[in-house]
Amino acid sequence: MSSEWLQALTAWLSANPGWLSGALFATAFLESLALAGILIPGVAIIFAVAALAGQVALPLLEVLFWAGTGAIAGDSISFALGRLFQGRLERLWPLNHFPGFIAKGEVFFHLHGGKSVIIGRFVGPIRPIIPLIAGAFLMPWRRFLAFNLSSAIAWSPTYVLPGYLVGSALASDFEPPAHFYPVIGISAAILLVIYLLLIRFQLGLGHSSPLYHWLAGLMARYHTTHRFWRLYTSQRPAQAGEFPLPSLSMALGAGALFMILGQLATATRLFEPFNTLTLEWLAQLRNPLLDPVMVMVTLLADPPIMLAAAVLAAMALGVRGFYAATLHILGAALLATVLVWAFKYFTAIPRPHIVMGPPASGAFPSGHTTGITVFSSLAASFIARESRHRWRWRYYLLFSIPIVLVALSRIYLGVHWFTDVVGGILLGLFVAGLTRASYSRYDNIPLTTDTSLLAAGVAWVLYIIWYTAEHWPKATLLYGPAAG
């Protein structure tokens, strides 16, 4: 019966495409609403409506906007209902027919706190329940809205893009290269496995989580996998043999997303309207006061500065006997450099031409964004490793700021498309995650700060000052707006 109803809905929307935006909003709204989201097959309807939107070439930004707005509205009303009916949720229809949902939602909320609003949006059956629970537990409105808006930005493309891409492919005469579908399929399978594992074990990746212990037991059953698990397990006494599951998951997930984005950005024209719109919007914001700031930010991520950081850090660690850390830092810099060059060379996507002297290399991915992502991610991971567990998120948050600023500067200055900087971030996370996972087998002694590391930092700062002073006149000229 539900499949017949869905077919009737898609047939009506095919005949009345003007209602597609409203249908996206309504479906996302109901799917997020606590009392209705339990009953309707929201994911299937969103996929079908998004596919129709792709077939009729409804602008992608419009599709994402209406779906995201509907999800925000649905969660907000669920939150308000939770506040209104706190203490009586189990007696509300249709929740009274699903007594286990409220209990699961409360356990999930107590486990993850405010983050459960973001996490819960992606977690199957409890998705429409978490905002209700948050309201019942009197989470402050401002905090909930911050979590609600930020999670909707990620939820909208995650749930809408697959259907939209299918619809666009069906409506076009696109003939993909031979490797297109295998790469997409393998990458999607990797993401699906990671997603299912995370959801199945409530997003735990640390060595105390159920997922970690389940994987450890599974690996122990076979000699080869057990040897691999033991080989890359840290031997620090305090960690009791911790396998780098978070780093490995980040590397696999970021790598799979990069391959999917790379295929779509190089073999299709799907993102061209969005890239153009983003570039034009930021170009309108250019002004003489902001230009020098953005030029300075982008200079700080130039390859010579990033490579100098890697070399100096490696030297400082090498003289102290941390040879494994030295080789991994140099290896990460080399791997990132080779991968960026290879993808730029083989994809050969042209850059925007709105500045006086755009770089001659290809656009995808952004080398500056890749470099700063590798640098910031590794720096955050090494520092966080030596700090208390509950403080680690602060270092990751702090070191994410340079990544955002450099990515924004590349689009603002008009030398990269939006997909270039996203690709750069994903590629950088892949390299950083792979490096950190590989280093885990040698991570047996804490990396403490001493005079050699401080001297390397001072030398790097002095090099930055010299480099920016030397290249500033040329950079301000080349990054200036093109004439006409």
N, C-alpha and C positions, 0 to 999 in steps of 0.2 A: 504493500500500500504506500509506503513512504517513497519508494522508487518511482511509482506512478505519479505521485504528487510532485516530486522533483522534476520529472519529465514534463509535466503540464506547466510548471512554473518556467522552466527554461524555454519551452515552446512559446509561451506568452511573451516573455522578455525578448525572444528573437524577433517576434512580430512588433514589439513596442520598445525598441532600444533606448528611447528617451527616458525610460524608467530605470535604466541600469544603475545610475548613481544612487537613486533612492533605494533600490533593492540592495545595493552594497551596504548602505548605511543601516537599513532596517535589519539585514541579516547579521551584521557585526554587532548591532545593538542587542538583538534578541539572544545571540549566541553568548554575549557577555552578561546578560541579565540573569540574576540568580534564579529566579523562579521559572524562567522560560528556557534558559540555556541547558537545563537538564534534559528537556524533552525534545528539542529540535536538533536535527543533524546539521549543526551550524557549519562545520568544516566542509562537508560535502556541498552545501548550498553556496558557500563562499567560493569554492573552487569552480563550480558550474557558472556562477554569475561572473566571476573574474575571467573565465574562459570566453564567455560571450563578449565581455568588454574588450578583450584582446582581438576578437574576430572583427568587431566593428571599429577598431582602432581608436577607442576612447583613450584620451591622454592618460599616460601612466600616473602622472602626478595627481590627476583628478581621481583616479581609481584608489590610489593610496590614501588620499585625503578623506574620501567618504568612508572608506573602511575603517581607518584609524579614528575618525570622529565618532563613528557609531560605537566602536569598542570603548572609547573613553566615556561616552554618555551612558552606556550600559553598566560599566563598572561603577560610575559615580552614583547612579540610582541604586545599584546593589549595596553600595557603601551606606547610603542614606537609609535604606530599608534595614540594614543591620543595626544601625543606631536606633531606629524607631522600634524594632521588635526584639531588642536585646533581651536574652533570657527566655524568649518564646519561639525561637527559630524552629525547633523541632516540631512545633504544632502547626506551622504554616503549610498550606498546600502549594506546590506538590512535595515540599521537603518532608512532610510527614510520611510519605511513601518511600523515602530514601533515608532512613535513620543513620546509616553509616556515613553518608556524605558529610554531615556536620561534624561528626567525631573525627573523621580524617582531616577535614579542613582545620579544626582546632589544633590537632597534633602538628600539622604542617606549619601553621602560624606560630605556634610556640617554638618549633624547631628553628625556623628561619627569621622570625620577627618581621620587621618592616620589609625586608627583602622578599618576603613571600608574595607581596603584591606584584613584584616584577617576575619572580620565578613562576608563580602560579598561573600567570597568563598563558604560559606555554605547556602546562601540565594537564593534559587530558581532562578527565571528568571533574577535577576539583577547580577548573578554571573559573566557572561562574560563582563558586562558593567563597573563594578567598576574600574578595572585597566585602562580602556580607559578613564574614568573620571579623575582618578588620574593623568594620563599623560597629559590630557588637562589642568588641573589646576597646572601643573608644579611641582608636588611633586618631591623632589630630588631623583635621581636614587638610591643612597645608602639606603635611608630610605625605598623606595619601595622594593628593593631587600631583605632587612631584613624582612619586613612584608611578602613578597612573599614566601621566603624560609621557614620561621617559620610556616606559615599557611599550606603550602603543606605537612609538616610533620604530621599535624593532619588530613588534608583532605584525604590523600592517604588511611590510614587504615579505615577511616570512610566510604568511598565510595566503597572500594575494598573488605574489609573483609566479608561483608554479602554475596556477590556472591561467593567468594572463599570458604567460609564455606559451602555453599549449595552444591557447586561442589564437595568438599572433602567428604561430607556426602553421596552424591549419588554414589561416586566411591568406598566407603568403605563398609565393612560388620559390621560397628559399631552398636552395640545394646545398646542404652542409657538406663540409669536407669529410673524408672517410673517418677521421678520428673523432668527429664531433660527438656523436651519440655514445660511443664507448667511454670517452672521458667524462661526459656528463653522467652517464649511468654509474660508473665506478665511484665517482666523487659523491654522488647522491647517496649511494649505498653506504659509504663510509660515514657520512653525516647522519644517516638514518640509524646506523648501529650505535653511534655515540649518543644520539638523542634517546633511543630506546633504553640504553644502559643508564643514562642519567635519570630518566623519568622512572624507570623501574626501581632504582635505588635512591630516589628522592634527592638527586643532584649532589650526592656525596662523592668526593674524589680523594679526600685526605686518607691517611693511613689508618684512621679510626672509623672510617665509614663502612657501611655494609657492602657497598660496591667493591671497595678495596679488598676486603676480606674474601668476598666471593671470587674475585679474579685471582687472588693469591692461592686459594684452594684449588681453583680450576687449573692454574698453571702448574701446581705441584703434582698433578696427576701424571704428567708426562715428563720424561727426562729432558727433552729438548727445551720445552717451554719453561720448565723449572730452572734449568741452567741459565736461560735468558733472563728470567726474573731475578735470579740471584746475582747475575753478572752486573746488572744495572741498578742494584739496590745499594743505597748509601750504607756505609758501615759505621756511621757515627753512633756511639752508644746511646745518646739521648733520643735518637729517632728509632731505635730498635729495628734497623733494617728497612728503611722506607724506600719503596719503589717510586720513581718519578711519574706517577700516573697523571697528575694535572698537566705537567709539561708535555708529556706525550700526547695527551688528548688535545691540548691546544695546538700542537704541531699538526696533527692529523686533521682536526677540524678546520684550522686556518688554511692548510694546504688544499683541502677539498673545496672550500669556498673560493679560493683563489683560482683553481682550475675551472670551476663553473663560471665565475665572472670572466676569466680570460677567454673562454670559448664564446660566451655571449658578446663580449666587447669587441672581439676581433673577427668573428664569423657572421655576426648579425648587425643590424642597425637599430636594435631595440632601444639602446640607451642614448642614441643621438639627440632626440628632442630634450631629454632631461639634462644631458651634458651641456647642450647649447643654452638652455634656459638658466642653468646654474652659473655658467660663465658670464652670460649677459647681465645677470642680476648683480654679481660681484663686481663686474666692470663698471656698473653705474655707481658703486660705492667708492670708487677710486678718488682720492683727493690728495693734495700735496702734503697734508699732515700725516696721513696714514701710510703713504707709499714708502718713506724711509724705514718705518717700523717693519713693514713686511719684507723689504729688501734685506734688512739686518737679520730677520728671523730665517729667511731662506739661505742667506750666506752661512749662518751658523750650522746648517746641515749640508753644506757643500761636501762632496766626497773627500777632498784633502783633509778637512777638519775631522770628519768621522774616522777616516783611516788613521789619522794622527792619534786620536783617542785610543783606538785599538792597539796601536803599536806601543804607545807610552804605558798603557795599562798592562800589556803583556810584558814589557821590560820590567816594570815595577814588581810584578808578581814573579817573574822569572828569576830575578836576583835573590829572591827570598826562598826559592826552591819549589814554588808552586808551578811545576812544569806542565801539569795537565791543564790547569786553568789558563796558562799562557797559550798553549796550543789550541784550546777551544775558542778563546777570544779571537786569535788570529784566523782560525778556521771559519768562524762565523762571519768575520769581515770578508774573507776570500769567497766564501759560498754566496753571500749576499751580492757581492760585486759581480761574480760570474753569472748568477741567475738573472740579475737585472740586465746585464749586457745581452745575454742570450735572448731573453724575452723581447727586449727592445729591437734587437736585430731581426729576429724571425717574424715578429708581428708587424713591425714597421708601420705602426699607426701614426698618422701625421698629427703634429701638435697644433694647438690654436695659433693663429697669426695675428695677435692683437698687440704685440710688443715690438720694440725696435729690433731686437736681436734674439729670437727664440733659439734655444739649443738645437743643434743639428741632429741629435739622436732621436729615436722613436719615442712615442709618448707613453706607452704602456709597458711596465708599470712605472710609477714615479720613483726614481732612484733616491731622491732626497727623502721621501717619505719612508721608503724601505730602510734606508740607513738610520734615520732617527728612531724608527721603531725597534730595530735590532739593538741599537745603543741603549735606548731607554728601558726596553723590556729586560735586557740582561742586567743592566745596572740595578733595576728595581728588584729583580730576583735574587741577585747576589747579596744586596743589602738586607732585603726582607728575610733571607735565609738565616741571617745572624741576629735577628730581632725576635721579640716575643710574637707568638702566633697572632694574638689579638690586635697587634699593631701593624701587621703586614699590609693590610689593605690601604693604609695611609701612604705607604711608599709607592704602591702600584698606582694609586690615584695621583700622587704628586708627579710621577714620571710619565703619566699619560698626557699631561699638559703640553710638553714640547711636541709630542706627536700630533696633537690637534692643531697647534699653532703652525707647525711646518706644513702640514697638509693644507690648511686654510691659505697659507701664504702662496703656495704653488698655484692654486686656483685663482686667488685674488690677482696675482701678477700676470695671469693669462698664459702660463707656460704648460699647463696640464688641464686635462678634463677631470671631472669628478670621479669617473671610474678609474682613472690612473692612480689617484691618491688612495682610493679604497683598495685597489689591487696592491699598492705599495705597502699599506698597513698589513694586509693579509699575508703577503710574502714575508714581511719582516717578522710577524708573529710566528710564521712557520719556521723560519731560520732560528729565531730565539728559542722557541719551544724545543726544537730538535737539538740545539746546542746544550740547553739546560738538561734535557733528558740524558744526553750522551755523557755529560760531565758528572752525572749523579754517581756513577760507579767509582769515581775518584774523589767524591766529596766526603772525605773522612776527617778533615781538619778544618776548623773555622778559619775564614779569611778575615783577619783583623787588619785594621788600619795602622800603618807605621810611617816613618819618615820617607821611605822610598815611594809609597803611594801618594803621600802629600806632595812630594817633589814632582812626581809625574803630573799631578793636578795643576800645580803652579806652572809647569812647563807648557801644559796644554793651554792654559789661560793666556800665557804670553804669546803662544803661537796664534791663538785666535785673534788677539789684538793686532799682531803683525799682519795676519792674513786679511782681515777685514779692512785695515787701513790701506793695504796694497791693492785690493780688488774693489774697493768701494766706488771710485770714480767710474770704472768700466761697468760695474753692476748697475749703478743708478742710470747709466745711459742705455744699456741693453734691456733693462726691465721697464724702461719708460714706454708709455703708450705709443703705438705706431702712428705715424703721420697720416692724416686723412681718415 
